[in-house]
Amino acid sequence: MLISRVVKMLVRELQQELDDIIRLQLLTDQYQEQSTSLEPWLDVRPDTVDKLRAVVSNVAALKSRLRHRIADCQDLQEVSWDCFSFF
């Protein structure tokens, strides 16, 4: 009777270990599939980053042009006031 209980417990534990091994094999297969499907994305850089950098560069250039034009207009205003002071 005691031996049969011990054997049943051992069989139950072995069955649980087999179930865990099967689950682990399934997870390993899923990981391999997902790794294979994601691998191309690791080496490819998205185009959106390059496009975003181009837009940022363009905005910076436009801001610079605007600053220069504002400075030119301010210079013209100062010169015109100086011209009027001679009269």
Number of C-alpha atoms within 10 A of each C-alpha: 6 7 8 9 10 11 12 12 12 12 12 12 12 12 12 12 12 12 12 12 12 12 12 12 12 12 12 12 12 12 12 12 11 11 11 11 10 11 10 9 10 7 8 8 9 9 8 9 10 11 11 11 11 12 12 12 12 12 12 12 12 12 12 12 12 12 12 12 12 12 12 12 12 12 11 12 12 11 12 11 10 11 10 8 8 6 5
